[in-house]
Amino acid sequence: MRIDIVTVFPEYLAPARLSLLGKAITAGTLQLHVHDLRDWATDRHRTIDDTPFGGGPGMVMRPDVWGQALDDILVGLPSDTRIVVPTPAGVPFTQRSVEQYVEVPGVILACGRYEGIDERVWEHFGERFAVDQISIGDYVLAGGEVASLVFLEAVARLLPGVLGNEESALDDSFAKQRTGGALEGPVYTKPRSWRGLDVPTVLVSGDHGKVASWRASESTRRTARNRPDLGSLRPEDQE
């Protein structure tokens, strides 16, 4: 899978070369290309923003700079490449979204800054490519770089060969194998007793049926406590 990231702070994406992501890039499972938007600026100051029409605070990223950048990056890429724009005004980015992006050949992540990117960019490119505006949560960040790292890690870990044990993803919180995409329950390891707290007896009983039942019960209990909204998922959201 190929992922291109366009940003005014390429160095912000350095963590993408670490841990599982770094291994996936080294192995060629994930092809990551980071582009500096200012490379497409046309003046000596490398300007990529300007004041908003209609007035108001802040600056808006220019459509001419973004347009040329995307024109150049899209050359030779498949027509089903998706352009993804992290923005608090986007649709929620969920595990179902992650599972869908794993199936596409490539994604271009457009990292906005300031008050955002001129909307005409998406109107224009949306005529030829799928453009998705996504939100990783109900809060505002300084830019799209952090959200792009979230996107990268969430998608890359589902690519074949990235996880040491691919069955790990099947037991994750929100995994579609869980009823309603419930949360994963608590986990324990050695030592069996720590600071007066013991591992639940069922986990050392050797009875796999009881262990599975306990984990399912704990998953349901944690979901009801921390994310009661997940109990209202419609069947089509679970597929």
Residue pairs with C-beta under 8 A, 6 or more apart in sequence:
1 29
1 30
1 31
1 102
1 104
1 105
1 106
1 107
1 155
1 156
1 159
2 30
2 31
2 33
2 77
2 105
2 106
2 107
3 30
3 31
3 32
3 33
3 106
3 107
3 108
3 109
3 152
3 155
4 33
4 34
4 35
4 73
4 106
4 107
4 108
4 109
5 13
5 32
5 33
5 34
5 35
5 108
5 109
5 111
5 145
5 148
6 35
6 37
6 66
6 69
6 70
6 73
6 108
6 109
6 110
6 111
7 13
7 34
7 35
7 36
7 37
7 111
7 143
7 144
7 145
7 148
8 36
8 37
8 38
8 48
8 111
8 113
8 143
9 111
9 143
9 145
10 34
10 35
10 36
12 143
12 145
12 146
13 32
13 34
13 145
13 148
13 149
15 21
15 149
16 22
16 25
16 32
16 34
16 149
16 152
17 25
20 153
20 156
20 157
20 162
20 163
21 30
21 32
21 152
21 153
21 156
23 162
24 30
24 156
24 159
24 161
24 162
25 31
25 32
27 161
29 156
29 159
29 160
29 161
29 162
30 156
30 159
30 162
32 152
33 73
35 69
35 73
37 48
37 61
37 65
37 66
37 69
38 46
38 48
39 69
40 48
40 65
40 66
40 68
40 69
40 72
41 47
41 48
41 65
42 64
42 65
47 62
47 65
48 61
48 62
48 65
49 59
49 60
49 61
49 62
49 113
49 114
50 59
50 60
50 62
51 59
51 60
52 58
52 59
52 60
52 115
56 115
57 115
58 114
58 115
59 114
59 115
60 114
60 115
60 116
60 117
60 118
61 112
61 113
61 114
61 116
61 117
61 118
62 118
63 117
63 118
63 120
63 121
63 124
66 110
66 117
66 118
66 121
67 121
67 124
70 83
70 108
70 110
70 121
70 125
73 108
74 81
74 108
74 129
77 106
77 108
78 105
78 106
79 128
79 129
80 104
80 105
80 130
81 104
81 105
81 106
81 107
81 108
81 129
82 101
82 104
82 106
82 107
82 108
82 129
82 130
82 131
82 132
83 107
83 108
83 110
83 122
83 125
83 129
83 130
83 131
83 132
84 101
84 107
84 108
84 109
84 110
84 131
84 132
84 133
84 134
84 151
85 109
85 110
85 112
85 117
85 122
85 131
85 132
85 133
85 134
85 144
86 109
86 110
86 111
86 112
86 134
86 135
86 136
86 144
86 147
86 148
86 151
87 112
87 116
87 133
87 134
87 135
87 144
88 135
88 138
88 139
88 140
88 141
89 116
89 133
89 135
90 132
90 133
90 134
90 135
91 132
91 133
91 134
91 135
92 134
92 135
93 134
93 135
93 136
93 147
93 150
93 151
93 154
94 174
95 154
95 172
95 173
95 174
95 175
95 176
95 181
96 176
96 181
96 237
97 134
98 154
98 155
98 158
99 158
99 176
101 107
101 151
101 155
102 155
102 158
102 159
107 151
107 155
109 144
109 148
109 151
109 152
110 117
110 121
110 144
111 143
111 144
111 145
111 147
111 148
112 143
112 144
113 142
113 143
113 144
122 131
122 133
125 131
134 147
134 151
135 147
136 147
136 150
136 151
141 147
156 162
157 163
157 169
158 169
160 166
163 169
169 175
170 177
171 177
171 178
171 184
172 184
173 181
173 182
173 183
173 184
174 181
174 182
174 183
175 181
176 238
176 239
178 184
178 219
179 220
180 223
180 230
180 231
180 233
180 238
181 230
181 233
181 237
181 238
182 219
182 220
182 222
182 223
182 230
183 219
183 222
183 223
183 226
183 227
183 230
184 219
184 222
185 215
185 216
185 217
185 218
185 219
185 221
185 222
186 218
186 222
188 199
188 200
188 203
192 198
192 199
192 204
193 199
200 214
202 210
202 211
202 214
203 211
203 214
205 211
223 230
223 231
224 231
